[in-house]
Amino acid sequence: MKLQRVLQYAQFLLKETVETGDIVVDATAGNGYDTTFLAQLVGENGHVFAFDVQQQAIESTNKRLTEVGMANRVSTILDGHENVAQYVQQPISAAIFNLGYLPGSEHQIITKPNTTLQAIESLLKLLKVGGMIVLVVYYGHEGGKEERDQVIEYVSNLPQKKVHVLRYEFINQKNDPPFIIALEKVAEITNK
């Protein structure tokens, strides 16, 4: 077996977690690649909630979903992922984030530590036991290192009897290579 690249490993974790009929969240729809991947995993009876703050990302995601005939499995939401609890009330089996900026768009529009942490907290409450949140952390842009550090601090303090926290990264790559933080919920979280 070869080491999986970061995006391959993110998909591997989701494949291992998501079952047909599940409800899942793409916290950063972007160009729709993860949304489409999740829509395939949940099948016709499952549902994906995909969030993004940029109209361009929502349009891109909707176009991609329509092209592959899966638009009916997804609700695309033009809003920040920190507001996930306003749209999703049912238990979810997984969520994914790509932290940073939308490739091919304005680099000033980035995910921010405060909204990302709020979203993680909300999603952990919605997450079923056995469910997984995958964060692909891109931090080579302005503000990226601050977000990376705050996310690491937050997840490092999650109770280990409730959430298993994994960091997956290549440590000999140049230019701020992305890495994964995976949160697996192993017990209900009453209070942090």
C-alpha angles and dihedrals in degrees: 000000000000125000110267119235116243097264092043090052092048089054091045091055091049092047089053092050109035121077132188110281095026127134115232140171133228100198093190110033094184110159092349101253096123092039091055092045091051091046089056091050097049093047127201095318097046130076139219125205108203120192132194135154094215123081088210090060093049091049092047091049093047091049092051092047092049091050091056095039097245104110091111090064095057139066109202111203125197096213140090119280089238086076094056093119090062090063106027120055101152124085115273129208098207148001134191133203130190102198118207128043136326108270110244095020141080110322090205091070103079139153110267129218097236096051093040092053091047090051093048090051093050093046093050088058091050094043118106118231104271091031126125139218114200120197118191102200117209109179108160093106133079108289092014097107091050091053092045092052095047093047091049091049092049097048093042088062097050111117108266093215089060105034131028110211121201130185115200118187147140107240101194099057122109132230103038099301115208120253137191131245112192122192116197115190108221099169138013114279112225101168127356 
